[in-house]
């Protein structure tokens, strides 16, 4: 698929933002959400930045612990002329990290329809942490999230949660401490990933290496077909018939007809069916055999979250995957009796840190793992890619559903997804 022209969808505009006593021009093409932020008067869309900082420069973001200033007998030793400063001295000269929060709007290629409704654009929130180091370098770590109304999130709320931690970031907030500062959800995801990216940029050590994870490799992602009339879904499936894995969005009406239409158009690919909570338990029991006959490999969240116990005793001739029901590692004990798989999304777990904990809990319960995503840009996909080596199914096609993506972004060759370039994340 050819790469689309980068840049968020907005009318070109420039806004002046005061940062650390100097006046800077804000990046053009960014648009705030239609959810007005706290402290903003008036209606309509406004470009909104939150620049937060200040605090103790002796602390910097790290993966597992705070990074204190150098201590010990040599901490304040005067450097002899001609001798370069040691690493500890450079660390003590690091400036405090500064958190910037912004909203961006990205257009969808056409429209994207699921059981809950249609979307023609997506609003993401980006957390960016910049820091000038003692060696003179300025580095930045970024994370992206998608506030989701299904989980009672708004853009304004998520931005406010992030803004509230600006001083904590400046004082050296790290991903482990973050777990107790924000609940699992979109805001924690953006900041968790930004902190991990910042430390990777500081140290030059990739996130996967610092966390002891497998080396990222190219993976095959599902390609999603949104919910439409069966004849349209068949036509679109025919164009994707050579792909190895398709994901089909269906609703509560005619799901068998929709899946059958896709199978006619694409006889060979493996199929994931995503009902997005649109069936009741009786409907699932009625159509499960038909789904098996159509060669469906996995059914995501067939019944509403909270009704999972209604699946007790169901013979899973097609494996069932918990999505909306499963957010954090603690959910596994309640879901393992009813599902064979869990869909891990960083916007649900609150970032990569929580996602890794959920994956470990699922594996301990002998459950399979699917790594999924919200509709978002490559910046949101990149951290999730680190889960791919332990996943049975990968669904990280968000950028393929947008009219344009970031530059640099992830590289897709068909639906083969390659590891992110360091300039993007990690």
C-alpha positions in Angstrom: 0.0 0.0 0.0 1.5 3.4 -0.9 2.4 5.6 2.0 0.0 8.5 2.4 1.1 12.1 2.8 2.0 12.6 6.5 0.4 15.1 8.8 -2.7 15.3 11.0 -5.9 16.6 9.4 -6.4 20.2 10.2 -6.4 23.6 8.6 -2.8 25.0 8.6 -2.5 27.2 11.6 0.3 28.4 13.9 -0.2 29.2 17.5 2.4 30.8 19.8 3.2 29.0 23.0 5.3 30.3 25.8 7.9 27.7 26.9 10.4 28.3 29.6 10.3 32.1 29.1 10.8 32.0 25.3 8.2 32.3 22.6 8.0 29.4 20.2 5.8 28.7 17.2 3.6 25.6 17.7 3.7 22.9 15.2 1.2 23.6 12.4 -1.5 21.2 11.5 -2.5 20.2 15.0 -6.0 20.5 16.2 -7.5 20.2 19.6 -10.4 17.9 20.3 -13.9 19.1 20.2 -13.9 18.5 23.9 -13.0 21.9 25.4 -10.2 21.6 28.0 -10.3 22.8 31.5 -9.6 26.5 31.8 -10.5 27.2 28.2 -13.4 29.6 27.6 -15.6 29.7 24.5 -16.7 27.0 22.1 -15.2 25.5 19.0 -11.8 24.0 18.3 -8.7 25.5 19.9 -5.1 24.5 19.5 -4.1 23.4 23.0 -0.8 22.7 24.5 0.1 22.0 28.1 3.7 22.7 28.9 4.7 21.6 32.3 8.1 21.4 34.0 10.3 22.6 36.7 11.5 20.7 39.7 14.6 19.0 40.7 17.1 18.5 37.9 18.9 15.7 39.8 16.3 13.3 38.6 15.6 11.9 35.1 13.2 9.3 33.8 14.3 5.7 33.9 12.8 2.4 33.2 12.7 0.8 36.6 13.8 3.4 39.1 14.5 7.0 39.7 17.8 8.2 38.5 19.3 10.2 41.4 22.2 12.7 41.1 25.6 11.3 41.6 26.4 10.6 45.3 29.6 9.6 47.1 33.1 11.0 47.7 33.7 11.9 44.1 30.4 13.6 43.5 31.6 17.2 43.8 35.2 16.6 42.9 36.6 19.5 40.8 37.5 18.4 37.3 41.2 19.0 36.4 41.8 21.0 33.2 42.0 18.9 30.1 39.9 16.0 31.7 36.5 15.4 30.2 33.5 15.3 32.6 32.6 11.8 33.7 29.1 10.3 33.0 27.9 11.0 36.6 28.8 14.6 36.3 26.9 14.9 33.0 23.9 13.3 34.6 23.9 15.8 37.4 23.8 18.6 34.7 20.7 17.2 33.0 17.8 19.6 32.8 14.4 18.5 34.2 12.2 16.7 31.7 9.3 18.7 30.4 5.9 17.3 29.5 3.9 18.6 26.6 0.4 17.3 25.8 -1.4 17.9 22.5 -4.4 16.6 20.6 -4.3 15.7 17.0 -7.0 14.8 14.5 -6.3 12.2 11.7 -8.8 11.4 8.9 -9.9 7.9 8.2 -9.7 6.5 4.7 -13.4 6.6 3.9 -15.2 5.5 7.0 -14.7 2.9 9.6 -17.8 1.2 10.9 -18.3 -1.2 13.9 -21.3 -2.3 15.8 -21.2 0.9 18.0 -21.1 3.3 15.1 -19.1 4.9 12.3 -16.0 7.2 12.3 -14.5 9.4 9.6 -11.7 10.8 11.8 -9.9 9.9 15.0 -8.6 12.2 17.7 -5.5 11.0 19.5 -3.6 12.6 22.4 0.2 12.7 22.3 2.4 13.0 25.4 5.9 14.3 24.6 8.7 14.6 27.2 11.7 16.6 26.2 15.0 16.9 28.1 18.3 18.6 27.6 21.1 16.4 28.9 24.4 17.4 30.5 26.2 16.4 27.3 24.3 19.0 25.3 21.9 16.7 23.6 18.1 17.4 23.6 16.1 14.2 23.4 12.3 13.6 23.3 10.1 10.6 24.2 6.6 10.3 22.8 3.5 8.2 23.5 0.1 8.2 21.8 -3.3 7.2 23.1 -6.9 7.2 21.9 -9.5 8.4 24.5 -12.5 6.1 24.0 -16.1 6.9 24.9 -16.9 3.2 25.5 -14.6 3.4 28.5 -15.9 6.8 29.7 -12.9 8.7 28.4 -12.9 12.1 26.7 -10.0 14.0 25.1 -10.3 16.8 27.6 -10.3 14.4 30.6 -7.2 12.5 29.2 -5.3 15.7 28.6 -6.1 16.9 32.1 -4.9 13.7 33.6 -1.6 14.0 31.8 -1.2 17.7 32.6 -1.6 16.9 36.3 1.6 14.9 36.2 3.9 17.5 34.7 5.7 18.3 38.0 6.0 14.6 38.7 7.6 14.0 35.3 10.0 16.9 36.0 11.0 15.3 39.3 11.8 11.9 37.6 8.6 10.0 37.4 9.3 6.5 36.0 7.0 3.9 34.5 6.7 1.8 37.7 5.8 4.8 39.9 3.3 5.8 37.2 1.3 2.7 37.7 0.0 4.1 41.0 -0.5 7.7 39.8 -3.0 7.0 37.1 -5.6 4.3 36.5 -5.2 1.9 33.6 -6.5 3.7 30.5 -5.5 6.0 27.7 -3.7 8.7 29.7 -1.5 6.2 31.4 -0.7 4.6 28.1 0.5 7.8 26.5 2.8 8.7 29.4 4.1 5.2 30.0 5.2 4.9 26.4 6.7 8.4 26.4 8.7 7.6 29.5 10.0 4.4 28.0 10.9 6.2 24.7 12.6 9.0 26.6 14.9 6.6 28.4 15.7 4.8 25.2 16.7 8.1 23.6 18.7 9.1 26.6 20.6 5.9 26.9 20.8 4.7 23.2 19.4 1.3 24.4 16.2 0.1 22.7 13.2 -0.4 24.9 13.0 -4.1 24.0 16.6 -4.6 25.2 16.1 -2.6 28.4 13.1 -4.7 29.3 14.6 -8.0 28.4 12.2 -8.7 25.5 12.7 -10.5 22.3 14.3 -8.7 19.4 11.5 -7.2 17.2 10.9 -9.1 13.9 8.6 -8.5 11.0 5.1 -9.8 11.8 1.9 -10.4 9.9 -1.0 -8.2 11.0 -4.7 -8.8 10.4 -6.4 -6.4 7.9 -9.7 -5.2 9.1 -12.9 -5.0 7.1 -15.5 -2.7 8.7 -19.1 -3.5 9.0 -21.1 -2.9 5.8 -23.8 -4.5 3.7 -22.8 -8.1 2.8 -22.4 -7.4 -0.9 -20.0 -4.5 -0.1 -18.0 -6.6 2.3 -17.7 -9.4 -0.3 -16.4 -6.9 -2.9 -13.8 -5.5 -0.4 -12.8 -9.0 0.7 -12.1 -10.0 -2.9 -9.5 -7.2 -3.2 -7.8 -8.6 0.0 -8.1 -12.3 -0.9 -4.4 -12.9 -1.1 -3.8 -11.7 2.5 -3.2 -14.3 5.1 -5.4 -12.9 7.9 -8.6 -10.8 7.8 -10.6 -9.4 10.7 -14.3 -8.8 10.1 -16.4 -6.3 12.1 -19.9 -7.6 12.4 -23.1 -6.5 14.3 -26.1 -8.0 15.9 -28.0 -8.3 12.6 -27.0 -10.8 9.9 -23.5 -11.7 11.2 -23.5 -15.0 9.5 -24.5 -13.4 6.1 -21.6 -10.9 6.6 -19.0 -13.5 7.3 -20.3 -15.7 4.5 -20.0 -12.8 2.1 -16.4 -12.2 3.1 -15.6 -15.9 2.8 -17.0 -15.9 -0.8 -14.8 -13.0 -1.7 -11.7 -14.4 0.1 -11.7 -18.2 0.3 -8.2 -18.6 1.7 -7.4 -16.2 4.5 -7.8 -17.0 8.2 -10.7 -15.1 9.7 -11.2 -13.3 13.0 -14.8 -12.1 13.7 -15.2 -9.2 16.0 -18.8 -8.7 17.4 -17.9 -5.8 19.7 -20.3 -7.0 22.4 -23.3 -7.0 19.9 -24.6 -10.5 20.5 -26.5 -12.0 23.3 -25.5 -15.5 24.6 -28.4 -17.2 22.8 -27.3 -15.7 19.5 -23.8 -16.9 20.0 -25.0 -20.5 20.7 -27.2 -20.3 17.6 -24.5 -19.2 15.1 -21.4 -20.8 16.6 -21.6 -23.8 14.3 -22.1 -21.6 11.3 -19.0 -19.7 12.2 -17.1 -22.9 12.5 -18.3 -24.1 9.1 -17.1 -20.8 7.6 -13.6 -21.4 8.9 -13.5 -18.7 11.5 -10.4 -18.9 13.7 -11.4 -16.6 16.5 -14.5 -14.7 17.8 -13.8 -11.5 19.7 -16.1 -10.3 22.5 -19.3 -11.8 21.4 -21.4 -10.8 24.4 -21.4 -7.5 26.4 -18.7 -7.1 29.0 -20.1 -8.2 32.4 -22.1 -11.0 30.9 -19.1 -13.3 30.5 -20.4 -15.9 32.9 -23.3 -16.6 30.5 -20.6 -18.4 28.4 -20.2 -21.1 31.1 -20.5 -24.6 29.7 -20.3 -23.4 26.1 -18.3 -25.8 23.9 -16.0 -23.4 22.1 -15.8 -25.0 18.7 -14.5 -21.6 17.7 -12.2 -20.0 20.3 -13.5 -16.9 22.0 -11.4 -13.9 22.8 -12.1 -11.3 25.6 -11.6 -7.7 24.5 -13.8 -5.2 26.2 -14.0 -7.4 29.2 -10.3 -7.6 29.8 -8.2 -4.5 30.7 -5.6 -5.5 33.3 -3.8 -8.6 34.7 -6.3 -8.8 37.6 -9.1 -9.5 35.1 -7.7 -12.8 34.0 -8.9 -14.9 37.0 -12.5 -13.9 36.3 -12.3 -14.5 32.5 -10.2 -17.6 32.1 -13.2 -20.0 32.6 -15.0 -18.4 29.7 -12.4 -17.4 27.1 -9.5 -19.0 25.5 -7.8 -15.8 24.4 -7.4 -12.1 25.5 -7.0 -9.1 23.3 -4.3 -6.9 24.8 -4.5 -3.2 23.8 -2.2 -0.6 25.4 -5.0 1.9 25.7 -6.8 -0.6 28.0 -3.8 -1.7 30.0 -2.4 1.7 30.5 0.7 1.3 28.5 3.4 -1.3 27.7 4.2 -1.8 31.3 0.6 -3.0 32.1 0.4 -4.9 28.8 3.4 -7.0 29.7 1.9 -7.8 33.1 -1.4 -8.8 31.4 0.4 -11.0 28.9 2.2 -12.8 31.7 -1.0 -13.3 33.6 -2.7 -14.7 30.5 0.1 -17.1 29.8 0.1 -18.3 33.4 -3.6 -19.1 32.9 -2.9 -21.0 29.7 -4.7 -18.4 27.6 -3.7 -17.3 24.2 -2.8 -13.7 23.4 -3.9 -11.3 20.7 -2.3 -7.9 20.5 -4.7 -5.3 19.2 -5.0 -1.6 18.8 -7.4 1.3 18.6 -7.7 3.3 15.3 -4.5 5.4 15.6 -1.2 6.2 14.0 2.1 4.4 13.9 3.2 6.0 17.1 0.5 4.0 19.0 1.4 0.8 17.2 5.1 0.8 17.8 5.1 -0.1 21.5 2.5 -2.8 21.0 4.8 -4.4 18.4 7.0 -5.6 21.3 4.2 -7.9 22.4 4.0 -9.6 19.0 6.5 -12.4 19.6 4.3 -13.8 22.3 1.0 -13.3 20.5 -1.1 -15.9 18.6 -2.8 -13.1 16.6 -1.5 -9.6 15.7 -4.0 -6.8 14.8 -2.0 -3.7 14.4 -3.4 -2.3 11.2 -4.5 1.1 12.5 -2.4 3.2 10.2 -3.6 1.2 7.2 -7.1 2.5 7.9 -6.1 6.1 8.0 -5.9 8.5 5.0 -2.4 9.4 6.2 0.2 8.5 8.8 3.1 10.0 10.6 6.5 10.5 9.0 8.5 8.6 9.9 5.9 5.8 10.5 5.9 2.1 10.5 6.6 0.2 7.2 3.9 -2.2 5.9 4.6 -4.5 3.0 1.1 -5.7 2.4 0.2 -6.7 5.9 3.7 -7.6 6.9 4.7 -5.1 9.6 8.3 -4.1 10.2 9.9 -2.9 13.5 9.7 0.8 14.1 12.6 3.1 13.2 14.2 4.7 16.3 13.1 8.1 15.2 9.5 7.0 15.6 9.7 5.2 19.0 11.7 3.0 21.2 
